[in-house]
Amino acid sequence: MGNLEKLVVHGTASLLFSHGCMGLPGEELPYPVIISPESPNEGDVLLCYVEEHRKETFDFYWLVNGDFVNISYHGQESKLSPAYTASGDFVECEAWTPLSLNRPNYQMGINGIYISEEPE
């Protein structure tokens, strides 16, 4: 599947990879994905990385309320600008093996958090 196709049908592709190719529903994906800060406020920059694999490269896909907003290719971490989020949003970061012409890519992990209101 090409990059454009993945963007168009990624929600479906994500379900197929995480519940089909990667294993059965309920099974954990291989690597824990971390979003920092853990309890972000509106206006925070979010950082996503794969725990214990900080020197490896991944493709990172950011979703806000189920919609794609940002993709980072071949990185050890990915940042999401606060311009993409608002208070109450649910933000997810997916880590995939990097796209390659020689092999398919696989979802390695996913994590999601809610954006809190800015403290007064």
C-alpha positions in Angstrom: 0.0 0.0 0.0 1.4 3.4 -1.0 1.6 6.5 1.2 -1.4 8.1 -0.3 -3.5 5.0 0.0 -2.5 4.6 3.6 -3.5 8.2 4.4 -6.9 7.7 2.7 -7.8 4.4 4.4 -5.4 4.4 7.4 -8.2 4.0 10.0 -9.2 0.7 8.3 -5.5 -0.2 7.7 -4.7 0.4 11.4 -7.5 -2.0 12.5 -6.4 -4.7 10.0 -2.7 -4.5 11.0 -3.3 -4.4 14.7 -6.0 -7.1 14.8 -5.1 -9.1 11.7 -1.5 -9.2 10.7 -0.1 -8.4 14.1 -2.2 -10.8 16.1 -5.6 -11.4 17.6 -7.8 -8.7 19.3 -6.7 -8.1 22.8 -3.1 -9.0 22.2 -0.6 -6.2 23.0 1.5 -4.7 20.2 5.3 -5.4 20.5 6.5 -2.0 21.8 5.1 0.5 24.3 4.6 4.0 22.7 5.0 6.9 25.1 3.4 10.3 24.7 4.9 13.0 26.9 3.7 14.8 28.9 1.4 12.1 30.3 -1.3 14.6 31.2 -0.9 17.4 28.7 -2.6 20.8 28.9 -3.9 22.8 26.0 -0.8 24.5 24.5 1.7 21.8 25.3 4.0 20.3 22.6 3.5 16.5 22.6 6.4 14.1 22.2 6.0 10.5 21.0 8.6 7.8 21.1 9.0 4.0 21.4 10.1 3.1 25.0 13.4 1.2 25.2 13.9 1.7 21.4 15.0 5.4 21.3 17.9 4.7 18.9 15.7 2.9 16.3 13.7 4.7 13.6 10.0 4.5 13.1 7.2 6.2 11.2 4.9 8.2 13.5 1.3 8.9 12.7 -0.6 11.5 14.8 -4.4 11.4 15.0 -6.7 13.9 16.8 -10.2 12.8 17.5 -9.7 10.0 14.9 -8.5 12.3 12.1 -4.9 12.3 10.7 -3.1 15.6 11.4 0.7 14.8 11.1 3.1 12.1 9.9 6.8 11.9 10.7 8.9 9.4 8.7 12.1 7.6 9.8 12.6 9.3 13.2 13.5 8.3 16.7 10.7 10.5 18.0 8.0 12.8 16.8 6.6 16.1 18.1 3.1 17.4 17.6 2.5 21.2 17.7 -0.2 22.5 20.0 -1.7 24.1 16.9 -3.3 20.7 16.1 -5.0 20.3 19.5 -7.5 21.9 21.8 -8.9 21.2 25.3 -10.8 17.9 25.4 -9.2 16.4 22.3 -8.2 12.8 22.2 -4.7 12.5 20.6 -3.2 9.2 19.5 0.3 8.4 18.3 1.0 5.3 16.3 4.5 3.9 15.7 5.1 1.8 12.6 8.2 0.2 11.1 9.6 2.6 8.5 8.1 2.4 4.9 10.4 0.5 2.6 10.3 -0.7 -1.0 11.8 -4.0 0.2 9.3 -4.9 2.9 5.9 -4.0 4.3 5.6 -1.9 7.4 3.9 -3.0 10.6 2.3 -1.2 13.5 4.6 -1.5 16.5 2.5 0.3 19.1 -0.1 3.0 19.8 -1.0 5.3 22.7 -3.6 7.9 23.3 -4.2 10.8 25.8 -6.7 13.6 26.4 -5.8 17.2 26.3 -6.8 19.0 29.6 -7.7 22.7 29.9 -4.9 25.1 30.6 -4.5 25.4 34.4 -5.5 28.9 35.7 
